[in-house]
Amino acid sequence: MALVHLSAVHTDRTAVRQAYLDRAMPKYLAFLCGPVPTTPPSWSTAHGDLHWANLVGPELGILDWEGWGTAPAGYDAALLHAYSLGMPETAERLRHELSAILDSEEGRFAELVVTSELLQSAERGDNVELVPALRRRAREVWHRMRAGGMASH
């Protein structure tokens, strides 16, 4: 899987900054009613903007590489999944195909990172139709994180 190979590439580039997580996650995830962790379990290299407009086929190709760099591990999978939430069948298929990433501690954290980013962009009028699904998914992820003990990080 291309995402696994990319995550192993070493770089000094940054796609997501810790300072952003510290500022944005508590603000945009306040509806979860609890202290949200802001430090990722781990970092890896990511495309940084993996959504449907940056994928081409029939042979898989990924476009728009100017934002690649380090991000919370699982970030690309979480971002593509989040952009799929408005298409439930597609989102479910992605959850299945990317379950090794999304069902991990890193993947759950990455989903909350992505939710924070997309809720912030919705304030500017982008992807507003995803907001209800993003909030539902964040609650599901938050419940799993708390059940697994990660919320204390």
Disulfide bonds with the S-S distance in Angstrom:
none
